[in-house]
């Protein structure tokens, strides 16, 4: 019996990915929600920011098949001025991601395609910008 057979293949994972709309995502936003470390923001703020992000994306129809896939992450290692978020494939790292800042990121970056400069920590795109 090979490893593939032993673990039953990837059918269940593929079904879950399909249900989440991962193949339709054009952007992936990670938000630090590391309650164990809580070095960049309080646990309470991380939780509030995450709940707000999920609900706002759903309300705007951006989750699932809407093109944006949100994920909670453990520590993103900056541990200053958080909560920290990163948007891929753009590679834009944001700080101070409170509910208000997340609304700006959603409206201006995720929907409008314009980076919210005043909250950028660093940029490191995974691929060249379309206008490069």
N, C-alpha and C positions, 0 to 999 in steps of 0.2 A: 504494500500500500504506500503510495507516494504522499508527500506532504499535502498536496492539493486535495486528494481524496480524504485524508485524515480529518481535515478541517471543513470538509463539505463544500469547497469552492467559495466563490465570492458572490453567489447569487443574492444572498440576504443583504450584503453590503451594497450591491448594485441597486437593489430595490429601494433601500434607504436613501441612497444618493439621488435616485430618480424622484422619490417623494419630496426630498428637500430642494429639488431644482438646481442641484450643483452644476450640472452640465450647461445650464442656461445663464449662469452667473458671469458677468463681465467684470465685476469687481468683488473683492473679498476684503471685508473690514474685520480686523482683529482688535479686540478691546481687552486690555489688561484687567483681569478680575481676580487677581491673586490675593485672596483673603488671608492666606498664611503669611505672606510677606508684608503686604500693605505698606510698602515703603514710599510709594509716590502719591498715594491718596488714601483716605480712610476706607475701611471695608464698606462702610455705609455708602460712601460716595460711589465706589466701584459698583456696588449692587444697584444703586439708583441709576447710574449711567447705563449699565447693561440692560436693565428693564426698559428704560426709556428708548434706547437704540432699537431693541427688538420690536417694541410696540409701535414706534414711529415708522420703522421700515414696513411693518405689516399694514399699518393704516394707509400708507402711501402706495401700497401694492408693489413694493420693491423686493419683498422677501419671496421665497419659493421661486416662481418663474419670472419674477420681476427684475432680475439681473444683479441683485446685490446679495451676497451671502455673508452673514455676520457670524463671527465665532468668538467665544470667550477664550482668552489665553491665560496662562500663568504668567509670571513675571517676564516682561520684555526687556529687562536688564537696565533700563535707564534710571528708574527709581527716583525720579525727580519730576515735580510739576505735573503730576498725573491727575486722573487716569490717562494712560497713554493708549493711543490707537494708531494702527498702521493700515493703510489702504493699498492693496495690491490689485493689479500689477504695477500701479503707478509708483509704489515704494515711497509714499508720503507718510511720514511719522508726525503725529499730532500730539500736543500736550494740552493740559487743562480741559480734558474732555468731559465737562459737566453736561447736563442736559442741554443748556443753551448753546454750547459749542458744538455738540453733536448735531443739533438742528442746523447750524450753519454748514457743517461738513456734509450732512445729508443733502440739503438744498443746493448748496453751491458746488460741492465736489462730486458727490455721487449722482446727483440728478443733472446739474449744470455743467459738469466737467471742468470747473474752475477751482483750483486749489485755494484753500482758505489760508492765505499767507501769514496772517497775524498769529496763527496757532501752529505753524510748521516748526518742527524741531530739526528735521533733516529730510533730504530726499535721496532715495536710492532705487530708481526704477529697475524692474526686472527686465525690461526691454526698452529700446530707444523710444523716445516720445514720437508720436506720429508726425510732428512737424520738424523733427530733427534731421 
